Structure formats: C-alpha cells, structure tokens
Amino acid sequence: MQLQREEIQPERGSSFRLLVNPRLNDFFYWHFHPEFELVFIEGADGTRHVGHHISRYEGSDLVFIGSNIPHLNFDYGIKGPYEKMVLQIHPDFLKDALLATPELAGIGAFFDKACHGIAINGPVKQTVGQRMKRLPELEHFEQFVEILRIFQQLAQCPDVVLLHNTPFEHPYNKREQARLREVFRFIDQNYQRKIDIREIAAFCHLSEAAFCRYFKKMTRLTFTEFLNQYRIDQAKRLLLLDHNVSETCFQCGFESVSYFNRVFRRLTNENPLSFKKRHALA
C-alpha cells in the first residue's frame, strides 16, 4: 500500500484546519502528517485503519489521531450518503500553555495519549460529532474556544479506547521520508509521461536494484504498482470532471486504452466507463 505525507496548510493566522464533508470514498488514501487529527464520520459502516490497528465501525466513528501516525481515510469504499468532519491541528497547538496552565492539564494529557490513537465511544461520540458539525457556523475566535471545549469534554470522557498498547512509532527515519517526498513530487510532476526505473533510480542517486528495495520497503508496492495506482487516482479525478476514457488514459500516462482499462478494473473492480456513469447518476 502506498504511504503519502500530506502537506497541510491551515488558514492564515490559525493553528487548525477544518474540513467539511471531504469526499474521498473512491480513493485509497494511506497517509500521515505532523498535525493531530480529530475525525467524525456519521451515517456509514466502514474501516478504521490507524497505524497497525484495523477494525470496523458501524453507524459512526470518532477518532483522535496523533502526529505522524499513518491512517486510511475513514470513508474509503463507502457507498451512499454520509457526513464527515475532519479537524486538523498544528502539532505545537498550545504547546507551552498545555504544560503551564492547570486548567488545560486534562487536555494536555489527552493530547499525550494521541500517540496511541484514540477511539471515542458512548454518548460523547455523538455529542462531540454534533458540536464539530456546528463549528463552520462560528466566527474564528469562537471556533477556537469551542475546540477547547470539545477537547475538554473528550479529556473527561471515560469511554475511550487506545488503538495501540504502546505509542506508535513511525517506521521510517527522516532521511527516508524526505527521499520519499521527493519521489512523490517527481511522480506528481511526471506521471503523464513514461517513467522507467532507471530514470527514477538515478533521480534518487541509487542503483536500480537499491531503489527497488528502498521503494518496496517504504510503500509495500513495486514502483510500477505505485505509479499505476497514482495514475488511476488521477484518472478518477479526470473522469469525474467529465473527460472521456480515451483522453483520460493518455493524460494519465498510459500508452494504450486496453492496458488502462485492465489496470483500472484490477484496482477498482469496474471499468472506467462504468465508474464515470455511476457517478454521473449519483
């Protein structure tokens, strides 16, 4: 599976970013970022995949994810209507205040536990979920105050589950992460044309064999598998923008429509035209 570092830009002058109903259900987005993340999803049954933890949720889910813990988008594969709120918080959020202010001690302890990944159950799950859904209606300062209230409520909630027994440790060192970001950037800039192993290995200053070992270690995919998955994700975006199958194929770097159709079906269990028609009728 591919692992991507997400680059998050909060609003100017803000320590958080709020996403309302981001629709990623047709995309397998296995990713990480330095920001803490509070996710609420409602009206769906799906997969909770955070770090090494994998489980199912039914109806709704509320999870707090610590800095740099890889996770899958909670709406992956969901069909039908659902609501989703994502609150992403800068890793230095109230850093000094959480240590120095007694009134914030509970929130500080809750943030410390986030390195395990935290699932919130019971009545608080729905209460907090509804409060998150009202955040867009508030002015910026009121949002900040309400977020503090939300985390104070979470800090006092007895019905929580740690998703890992010990703090999750990111498996890759900073040098490997930096190199992988450069590879992802190269792919993003060049996926529309042919890319062979020799070129990308030279870009990383590695031999072909060393690059293949490195890339498989980092993503659990071969470079070709990863590149095809990336191209298919881009193809979905173009199809949703009403591009036809043939132009989508060549704009995404595939050299024949038949191969594009075969890869698309293998990765999505449907052909590109069916995918486009299904979403046109939605």
Secondary structure by P-SEA (a helix, b strand, c coil): cbbbbbbbbcccccccccccccccccccccccccbbbbbbbccccccccccccccccccbbbbbbccccccccccccccccbbbbbbbbccccaaaaaaccccaaaaaaaaaacccbbbbbcaaaaaaaaaaaacccccaaaaaaaaaaaaaaaaacccccccccccccccccaaaaaaaaaaaaaaaacccccccaaaaaaaacccaaaaaaaaaaaccccaaaaaaaaaaaaaaaaaaacccaaaaaaaaccccaaaaaaaaaaaccccaaaaaaaaaac
